[in-house]
Amino acid sequence: MRSRTPSRSGRVLAAAAVAAALGDGAFAPPAAAQAPVPVDVVHPAAHLITANGEELYGELTIVFGDDFAEGEHDVTADFSLAPDTGVVYWANNDPQYGGCGPDATTGLLSCEAADADRTVDFSYMYTADPGAATGVHPYTITIAVDGETVLVVDEEMEVVAPDTEFPYLHSDVSYEGVDPGEFAEVRPEFLQDQPLPADTAAVVVSAFGADYLPQGLVAPQDDWDNCMDDHGALVCAITDFDDAEGTVFTFTDRIRYEVAATAPGPLQVCGCSYSVFPIDAESLESWFGEPTWEGSGDVLGLQSVADPESEFLDPSSGAIDIRNEKQTYDLAVEGGTFKGGKGDEVTLTVPVENLGPAQAPTFMDGPGSYAVVGVLPDGADFVAVTPPEDGWHCEEGASDFLNGSLPEVDEDEIDFACLFYSTNPGTVLKWKLTVEITDDKSSDKGYVQVVTLGDEDYPGELDGDLRNNTAELRIAGDGPKLPKTGVATAWFVVAASIAVLSGLALAVGARRRA
């Protein structure tokens, strides 16, 4: 939509344009004028307005030169644009400006400043009423000093019909408790608030997926011949429609929004929207090609609603909110032992698996919605951590992304943090954690942990088992050395044990024979 209301900041540009026009002779002072003539006129009001009753602010600034004695002249400005065009003026009650109002007899705008300063500022209010005559309306502003006309400004006012790109007002709908893998049957009401454009060839219905995160957890189904899938949105062209301003419509059938079988919950899986709007024949051909559904009984259409129950709000779209039933994911992490001697750099694989049954989707706009964090045991210094895929975010020390998480993380305690976006049931992600062992005798324990970013409100407690979100990290040195005779001694102990057991078996056998 174009802006209909001029701002006062537009005065400078308007003044420059008017000054140029004065130089070109667009403003014509009468030849016999003896009173001071303005050196500049600034009229930055809108010259293109919509016939919708919107109240607009206008102003007129008249600047005189040094030959104008301040406080000794009366200045007037009379507008010739007749009210029968549908353009209506009235006074602006701002005490700093004003000075204008409609003539009681003619309705024409007239402005007056008694004992005027060298710069005269007039202001007024105006509108184009619904039903105003569209087109370009020429008019003049006649400026006079002490009743003597000194300048006539030629102007034009163009009135355009209201924008009917979105003649329907949409309602919002919501659905609760939809099971994973099941459908929400969406059928909103919408009000035709304006007549359709004369060149309307079809009414389009667009039903979109989630407008924001999380996405991909619902999908509108393409069940009709006059509809198509457009990058996850359902788009339908209705060529058999009624132009009935003031009528509430709905769809002839319900649009099925399928909730993914692996969607976690309870969650707003669909912060979605829909839109109903007209298109012309050129757009119909461009979007849908030649209609092939004429005569088909399997089309989505519109039907009127006898007893509407909705509130109609937005001309561009309506909201579709869908919340599903409870289903959790289960993120689990495995720790391990750094094996090596003092001074060794050792790499440990840290696997994270989603045990399901739900997926862990993307909830955040940043570099991840989940994090693997770790606190190293004493005797191990952080060297590096390598994520499963290039470009995934990892950093040493505290992370600004961990302002909130489930389970909660002490940011100042951790030695590293790695973020990831999402993971499906059964997926195993592996990080490579490298440390330098500084004390191979250390018995201290560190830990590695997988967390969901956010809190109980968003995204909510969706990890079904937090007991397996944390695992230990330990250090094991090269271990105690066996003496050189250790292997022979061990074999001697084994042989002696076998002999004892054999003797016991012989004794038992002899006793049985006796």
Secondary structure, 3 states (H helix, E strand, C coil): CCCCCCCHHHHHHHHHHHHHHHHCCCCECCCCCCCCCEEEEECCCCCEEECCCCCEEEEEEEEECCCCCCCCCCEEEEECCCHHHCEEEEECCCCCCCEEEECCCCCCEEEEECCCCCEEEEEEEEEECCCCCCEEEEEEEEEEECCEEEEEEEEEEEEECCCCCCCEEECCEEEEEECCCCEEEECCEEEECCCCCCCEEEEEEEECCCCCCCCCCEEECCCCCCEEEECCEEEEEECCCCCCCCCEEEECCCEEEEECCCCCECCEEEEEEEEEEEEEHHHHHHHHCCCCCCCCCCCCCEEECCCCCCCCCECCCEEEEEEECCECECEEECCEEEECCCCCEEEEEEEEEECCCCCECCCCCCCCCEEEEEECCCCEEEEEEECCCCCCCEEECCCCCCCCEECCCCCCCCCEEEEECCECCCCEEEEEEEEEECCCCCCCCEEEEEEEECECCCECCCECCHHHCEEEEEEECCCCCCCCCHHHHHHHHHHHHHHHHHHHHHHHHHHHHC
